[in-house]
Each structure stands twice: as C-alpha cells, then as structure tokens.
Amino acid sequence: MALSSDFSKNLQLLCSYYKSIAEVCRRLGFNRAQFNRYLNGTHKPSANTMLKICEFFGVEEFEIMMPQNQFKLLIQVRPQLHTTENVRLPETTHFETLARSSTHDLDKYLGYYFEYYLSMAHPGKLLRTLVCFTKVNQKIYYQRTERIVEQSHRKPYHGVYLGMANFLVDRIFMVDYESLTKHEISQTILFPTFKNRITQLKGLKIGVSGSGERMPICTRVVYEYLGASINITKAFALCGLYDLSATVIDDSIKAAVKNEMEPHEVHFRARY
C-alpha cells in the first residue's frame, strides 16, 4: 500500500542528515531493499515499523506525515535532530526495556563481594576477584577487578570489568566487558538469596580464556558477601590465584566451584 509522497520526501529529508542510507538502515536494523520502498513511497511501513522510524529520528507519526514544506520548517527548529549523537539508538531501547522489566530487589545486594571461580586462563587454579555493586539513577552497575601475579612478572596484572546487573523474575543477570583491552565480554547468572542476611550467591559464568586460544568457557562461580563498606586495599591484596589445596580458601567454596557433572546430566548446570 502506497503512502502520500510527503511521507517519502520527509523520510528522505531525515536521512539526508546521515552519511548514507546504509548507515540509517544499519542503525535501525532494517533491510535496505525494504527501506528503499518506504523512501520511494511504494510501500507503507507497518505500525511497529513506523514507530521505530519515528523513535529513531525523534519525530511523531503525525509530524512525519505533514506536507513537506511544513515538515521542513518543523525540523529546522529542532537542531538536535541534525546530529547522530542525539539520535535514539536501538540499543538504548533494549537497555531501557530490560531496566523496566527488572525489579528493584537488587538493592539489598549492593556492596562488596569476593568472586571465586576456576581460572579460565590458568587451569587448575582458583581465582578470587573483588566485585562492587553500586546504584546510579535506579540502575545497578558493578565493577569486577582482577589481581593476578604471573611467575614471570614482578608486578601484578590488574583486569577491570565494568557491567550492569538486572534482577529478572528470580535470577540476577550480569553482563560486563574488560575495560582496559576491550577484548572480552562475560556473562554471569546468579541465584538470589531469599534470606535477610546475604552470605553467598552461586551461579554460572561464561567468558573466554585469557590465553592465546580465547576458548569460550563456562564455569561455576561463588560470590561471597563482604559488606557495604570495606577496607578495599586489604581486600584487594587478598585477590589472586590460589591452589585448590590452599587452606585460606574455605572448603565449601572450593567444593562449590568444582566443574564436575553427574552421569545423568546432559547440560552443565549451576549448583544451589
């Protein structure tokens, strides 16, 4: 079904503020051939597609349907529409959708944790990192910091991972990236605790090994709650690689991060 020529001309005008039609299609996630039909006025976008187009360019549907001379005057008084920096990006919508779906029950989990899991880059070693959850503008952010001392280096290596957490139904979903090299994204899913006092959280972590092969790996993980306020210097000094026989690591934690599977299991599963 064809639309009035004003819609197609107005859409062409909006696209002219971008480097190319290809860039607009990429940002919108649209098929180029289908988008060309909208530009040519030979096809009418569906209601959902029209909403995405209007949200992307920051206009209302009744505005984009205006006669072209009126529409041109309208957007000329909206200089913010002329720059891609102020355009609402698709990922913004995705993150906001998750934020709305997430409950605010994560508030009680704010604070510091030791994170334990079998190292992906150092097989057979247990890695302890420091994690801090904070709340900014009703969203939960966290930082994971690694401290690893290689035998061939005197100074420890520090890895800093930055991420966001969402409480969806009855699981804590965490996604972060390695902020120094930006070569890695990892995901962690934890069981929440329904007790008033937080001690440990357990779940699974997936990422890639820090070795040259960059093999995708899944491992069990334990978060040990330290408190809302701690001596960060002392806590960070305790982070690093440990032997599984190390007596300074609680036996219950070492048992919880083991990655064995029962004979009847067909999937690698988290443990309560």
N, C-alpha and C positions, 0 to 999 in steps of 0.2 A: 504494500500500500504506500502510495507516494504522499509526501508532505508538501506544504507550501514551499515555494522557493526561498522564502525568508528564513526558514529554519536552516536549510543547507548553506545559505550565504552567511548566516550568523555563525554557524559552526566553522565554516572556512575562516571567518574573521578571527575567531578564538584560537584556531590552530595556527594562525599566522604569527602569534606571539611566541611560538616554539621554533626550535631549529628545523624540525621536519615533521611531516605527518607520521613518519615511522616512530619518532620519539613519543608522540601522543599515544599511538596505538600500544607501544611498549609499556608506557606508564599506566594506561587504562587496562592493559591485558586483553585488548581486542584484536580480532583478526583483521588484517589490513584490507582484504578484499571486501569484507562486510562493512567496514568503516567507510570505505570509498562509496558504498551505496548510500550511506547517510549524507556524505558530502555532496553527492550528485543529486540528492533529493529523489532517488528512485525507490527508497525503502524506508519504512517507518521503524524506529527503534521500539523495542518492547518497553513496557512501563519500567521494568527493572533496569534495562539498559539506559533509558532516558534519565533515570535517577542518578546512575553512575556518571553519566556525561555531565549533568548539571552540578553534581557534587565536586567533580574533578575541576571544572572551570570556575566554580564558585558563583553560579547564577541559579536563578529559579526557573522552573519549566515555563512559566508564563512569559518570562523575560526572553528566553531564547526563541520563543515563537513570535516575538514582536516584529513589525516591519523593520527592515534592515537599517533604515535611516535613524529610527528611534533607538534601536539596539546599539548602534554605533555610538550615539551620543551617551547612552547609558554607561557603557563600559569605559568611555573616556574619562568619566568622573570616578572611576574605580581603578586608580593606578596600581593597586595591589594585584589586579588580575593580569598585569603585564609582565610579571616576573614569575619564573618557575619556582622560585624559593618559597612563594606564598601559596602555591597550589597544594591542595589537599591530596597527598599521595595515597595510593591504595593501601600501603602497609599501616598508615595511620588509622584507617577504618578497621583493619584487622585487630590492631592492638587495643583500640577502644572497645571493640566488641568483646574481646576477652576480659577486659577490665570490668565491663558491665556485668558479665557472667560470673566473675569471681566474687566470692563473699569477702567480708572484712574480718573473717575469723583468723586471719594470719597475724593479727595484731599481737596476740599473746606469744607468737614465735619470734618477735623482734629481739635482737641481741646477738650474742656471740656463740659460736659453736666450734668444736674440733670436728673436722670431717675425716673419716677413715675409709680407705679402700685399698685394694691391692693395686699397686702402681702399674699403669699401662706401659710405661717406658722402662721400668726396672722390674722385670718378672721375679716373683718370689719375695718382693719387698712390700711392706705395708707403708702407705703414705698417709701422714697426718697433716692436714692443712687447716688454716684459720678462716672461718666464714663469718661475715657480719650482715645481718638483715636490718634494713632501715626503711622508714616510710616517708615518702615525699609526695605531696599532693594526692593523697589517698591511694597511691600505688606503692607496692613493695619492691624494693631494689636490694641487691646483695652484691658483696664482693668476696670472692674466694682468693686467698693468697697462698701460694706455694713457697716453700723454702727447701731447696734441695742442694746438698753439698756433694758434688762429684769428687771421686777419689783423685782425679787428675787436676782438680782446680782447688785452690785455697779458699776463694770467695764463694759463698753460696749463690745459687741461682734463684731468682725470685720470679714467679709467674703470677700475674694478676688477671683474674677473670671477673668480668662485670656482667650482671644479668638482672632479669626480672623474674618474680615469682607470682603465681596465681593459685588460688585455692578454688578448684573446680569440683563441685559435688563433695567428694570425700578424699581427695588426693591433692598433694602440693606439687605443682608443676613448675620446674625451674629450667630456664634456658639462659646460657651465658656464652661469652666469647673471650678468647685470650687477647687482652687489650694491648699487649706490647708488640707481638708479632702479627696479630690478627690472622693467624693460620689455623684457628681451631674454634669450633662451636661444640658445646657439650650440653646434654640434657640430663636432668635428674628428676626422678619422681619418687616422692616420699610418702609414707603413711603418716597421717597426722596422729596426734595423741588426744584422747578424749578425757585425760586426767587433768586436774588443775595444775599439777606440778609437772613440768617438762623435764625429762631426763635424757631420753634417746629417741631419735627418729631413724627409721630404716627404709631402704628402698633400693632402687637401681640407678646406675649412672651409665651413660653411653657417650663415647667420645672416640678419639683416635690416639694411638700411641705416639709418644714424642720421638720415637726412633725414626730412622730414615724411611721405613716401610709405611708409616702412617696407617697402620691397620685399624679399621673400626673395631672397637672392643666394648663389651658390656660387662659390668662388674657390680657386685653388691656393695652397698655403701651404708655407713652409720654416721649420724650426726649426734654428737654429744654436747648437750647444752651447758654453757659456761656461765651465762648470766647476762643481764642487761648492761652491766658495766664491769670491765675487767682491766687488769694491767696488760695492755696489748704487747708491750715489749717482752714481758716474761712469757706470755702465751705464745708469741711468735717464735721465741727461742726454742720452744718445745716442738715446733713443727719440723717435719723432715721425713726421711726414710728410716724404717725400723725393720729389723729381722722379726720374723713371726715368733721367734723364741724370746723376744725382748720382754723382760719382766715388768717394765714400766707401762706397758700397754695391758689393760685389763683383759683377762681371758675371755670374758663374754663378748668383747668387741672383736677379738681375733676370731672367735668362732662365728660371729655374725657376718663377717666379710668373706668367709670362705666361699668359693665359687663352685662347689660340688653340685651335682644333680643326682636325684634319686632315679633308680632304674625305670620307674614307671613314668617319669616326667618327659614330656616331648618339647617343652619350652623352658627356657631359662627364666626362673621366677624369683621375685623378691621373697624374703622371709620376714614374718612378723617378729 
